[in-house]
Amino acid sequence: MGVAIAVAAALAAPAAHAEKADRNKPMTVDADSARYDDLKQVGTFTGNVVVTKGTIVMRAAQIEVRQTPEGYHFGMLIGGPARLASFRQKRDGVDEFIEGEAERIEYDSRADTVRFVNRAVIRRYRGATLADETAGNLITYDNAAEVFSVSGGAAAATPANPSGRVRAVLTPRDNAAQATPGAASTPALKQSGALGEKR
């Protein structure tokens, strides 16, 4: 069993958060087939599912979506046998994106969080260049606070996380980026004492 590792990123400039307007945008789901349970207020979409909500793009083999009376969206995405579920969102005010993948992704627009469960990897891109990558068994991304919580788990035969321990690769910022007003800081990584969550 791997043990969670704490990794704190230095904040060299004011934080650039995920796109604030995304949580208030409509959610669009494209899929091969759909089923809606009016009693439970749950829609199930299967087959090459693509979900968009503002700058957010999520892909999966299947997603269950429900909407609260207040208009918040909750989605659980399940990856297929050959491809993990994925999530991508632009960061506010900069040319940076957060991307992640896992066997299961849970999106909660009310709490403004995304949970990546099992074989989880999250990456930050500056433009098209990979800047940082973190892998673990469970990753929770808090959009509002710009904080990742990462837990390790049992050894997994994946290139990003072969031992099951939390693994983070953080690229240092160049001096020009640090000196630029409004340059984005790296989201902080927070230690989680628990091992991978089982459901």
C-alpha positions as CSV (number, residue, x, y, z in Angstrom):
1,M,0.0,0.0,0.0
2,G,1.3,3.4,-0.9
3,V,1.4,6.3,1.6
4,A,0.2,9.7,0.7
5,I,2.9,12.3,0.0
6,A,2.5,16.0,0.8
7,V,3.7,18.3,-2.0
8,A,3.2,22.0,-1.6
9,A,3.7,24.3,-4.6
10,A,5.2,27.8,-3.9
11,L,2.8,30.5,-4.9
12,A,4.9,32.9,-6.9
13,A,2.1,35.1,-8.1
14,P,-1.6,35.8,-7.5
15,A,-3.7,32.7,-8.1
16,A,-5.5,32.2,-11.4
17,H,-8.6,30.2,-10.8
18,A,-10.7,27.9,-13.0
19,E,-13.1,29.8,-15.2
20,K,-15.6,31.3,-12.9
21,A,-18.4,31.4,-15.4
22,D,-18.3,27.7,-16.1
23,R,-20.5,26.7,-13.2
24,N,-23.3,28.9,-14.5
25,K,-23.2,27.7,-18.1
26,P,-25.6,25.1,-19.5
27,M,-24.5,21.5,-19.7
28,T,-24.6,19.9,-23.1
29,V,-24.3,16.1,-23.5
30,D,-23.7,14.3,-26.8
31,A,-23.8,10.5,-26.8
32,D,-24.8,7.4,-28.8
33,S,-27.9,6.7,-26.6
34,A,-29.7,8.2,-23.7
35,R,-32.3,7.2,-21.0
36,Y,-34.0,9.6,-18.7
37,D,-35.7,8.5,-15.4
38,D,-38.2,11.2,-14.7
39,L,-39.0,9.8,-11.2
40,K,-35.3,10.0,-10.1
41,Q,-34.5,13.0,-12.3
42,V,-31.4,11.2,-13.6
43,G,-30.3,11.0,-17.2
44,T,-28.0,8.2,-18.3
45,F,-26.0,8.7,-21.5
46,T,-23.8,6.0,-23.1
47,G,-21.4,5.6,-26.0
48,N,-18.7,8.1,-26.9
49,V,-20.1,10.6,-24.4
50,V,-18.9,14.2,-24.7
51,V,-20.0,16.7,-22.1
52,T,-19.4,20.5,-22.4
53,K,-20.1,23.2,-19.9
54,G,-18.4,26.5,-20.6
55,T,-14.7,25.7,-21.0
56,I,-15.2,22.3,-19.4
57,V,-15.0,19.3,-21.7
58,M,-15.6,15.8,-20.2
59,R,-15.4,12.5,-22.1
60,A,-16.5,9.0,-21.0
61,A,-18.1,5.7,-22.0
62,Q,-21.1,6.6,-19.8
63,I,-22.3,9.4,-17.6
64,E,-25.2,9.8,-15.2
65,V,-26.4,13.4,-14.8
66,R,-28.8,14.9,-12.4
67,Q,-29.8,18.5,-11.9
68,T,-31.1,20.0,-8.7
69,P,-34.1,22.4,-8.5
70,E,-31.6,25.2,-8.0
71,G,-29.9,24.3,-11.4
72,Y,-26.7,22.7,-10.1
73,H,-25.4,19.7,-12.1
74,F,-24.0,16.5,-10.7
75,G,-22.3,14.0,-13.1
76,M,-20.6,10.6,-12.6
77,L,-18.5,9.6,-15.6
78,I,-17.3,6.1,-16.2
79,G,-14.5,5.2,-18.5
80,G,-14.5,2.3,-20.9
81,P,-12.3,-0.8,-21.0
82,A,-9.8,0.9,-23.4
83,R,-10.1,4.5,-22.3
84,L,-10.3,6.3,-19.0
85,A,-12.9,9.1,-18.4
86,S,-11.4,12.5,-18.9
87,F,-11.9,16.1,-17.7
88,R,-10.4,19.4,-19.1
89,Q,-11.0,23.0,-18.0
90,K,-9.4,26.3,-18.8
91,R,-7.9,28.4,-15.9
92,D,-9.2,31.9,-15.6
93,G,-7.2,34.7,-17.3
94,V,-4.3,32.7,-18.5
95,D,-3.4,30.2,-21.3
96,E,-3.5,27.2,-18.9
97,F,-5.6,24.1,-18.7
98,I,-6.2,21.5,-16.0
99,E,-6.7,18.0,-17.5
100,G,-7.4,14.8,-15.6
101,E,-8.4,11.2,-16.2
102,A,-9.6,8.3,-14.1
103,E,-11.7,5.2,-14.2
104,R,-14.5,7.3,-12.6
105,I,-14.9,11.1,-12.4
106,E,-17.5,12.8,-10.2
107,Y,-18.4,16.4,-11.1
108,D,-20.3,18.6,-8.6
109,S,-21.1,22.1,-9.8
110,R,-22.6,23.2,-6.5
111,A,-19.4,22.4,-4.5
112,D,-17.3,23.3,-7.5
113,T,-15.2,20.1,-7.1
114,V,-14.1,17.2,-9.4
115,R,-13.1,13.8,-7.9
116,F,-10.9,11.5,-9.9
117,V,-11.3,7.9,-8.6
118,N,-9.0,4.9,-9.4
119,R,-5.9,5.2,-11.7
120,A,-6.2,9.0,-11.3
121,V,-3.9,11.4,-13.1
122,I,-4.2,15.2,-13.2
123,R,-2.0,17.5,-15.4
124,R,-1.6,21.3,-15.8
125,Y,-0.7,22.6,-19.3
126,R,0.8,26.0,-20.1
127,G,-0.5,26.4,-23.6
128,A,0.3,23.1,-25.2
129,T,3.3,22.3,-22.8
130,L,2.9,19.9,-20.0
131,A,3.9,21.8,-16.8
132,D,2.9,19.5,-13.8
133,E,1.5,16.0,-13.4
134,T,0.2,14.3,-10.3
135,A,-1.0,10.7,-10.0
136,G,-2.7,8.8,-7.2
137,N,-5.7,6.5,-6.4
138,L,-8.0,9.4,-5.5
139,I,-7.6,13.1,-6.5
140,T,-10.1,15.8,-5.4
141,Y,-9.8,19.1,-7.3
142,D,-11.4,22.0,-5.5
143,N,-11.9,24.6,-8.3
144,A,-12.7,27.5,-5.9
145,A,-9.7,27.0,-3.6
146,E,-7.3,25.8,-6.4
147,V,-6.3,22.9,-4.2
148,F,-5.7,19.2,-5.1
149,S,-6.0,16.5,-2.4
150,V,-4.3,13.3,-3.5
151,S,-4.3,9.9,-1.9
152,G,-2.3,6.8,-2.7
153,G,-3.6,3.3,-2.8
154,A,-2.7,-0.3,-3.8
155,A,0.0,-0.8,-6.4
156,A,-1.4,-0.3,-9.9
157,A,0.1,-1.3,-13.2
158,T,-0.2,2.2,-14.8
159,P,2.7,4.2,-16.3
160,A,1.8,7.3,-14.2
161,N,1.4,5.5,-10.9
162,P,3.1,2.0,-11.0
163,S,3.7,1.7,-7.2
164,G,0.3,3.1,-6.0
165,R,2.0,5.9,-4.1
166,V,1.2,9.5,-4.9
167,R,3.6,10.8,-7.5
168,A,4.0,14.5,-8.5
169,V,6.2,16.0,-11.1
170,L,6.4,19.8,-10.8
171,T,8.1,22.0,-13.4
172,P,9.7,25.1,-12.0
173,R,8.5,28.4,-13.5
174,D,11.0,30.4,-15.5
175,N,12.0,33.9,-14.1
176,A,10.0,35.7,-16.8
177,A,6.7,33.9,-15.8
178,Q,7.3,34.7,-12.2
179,A,7.9,38.4,-12.9
180,T,4.8,38.8,-15.1
181,P,1.9,40.4,-13.2
182,G,-1.1,38.1,-13.1
183,A,0.9,35.0,-13.9
184,A,-0.8,31.9,-12.7
185,S,0.4,30.1,-9.7
186,T,0.5,26.3,-9.5
187,P,-2.5,24.9,-7.6
188,A,-1.5,23.7,-4.2
189,L,-1.3,20.0,-3.4
190,K,-2.7,18.9,-0.1
191,Q,-1.8,15.7,1.8
192,S,-4.5,13.2,2.4
193,G,-3.9,10.8,5.2
194,A,-6.2,8.1,3.9
195,L,-5.3,5.5,1.4
196,G,-7.3,5.0,-1.8
197,E,-11.1,5.1,-1.3
198,K,-13.1,2.0,-2.1
199,R,-16.7,2.1,-3.1
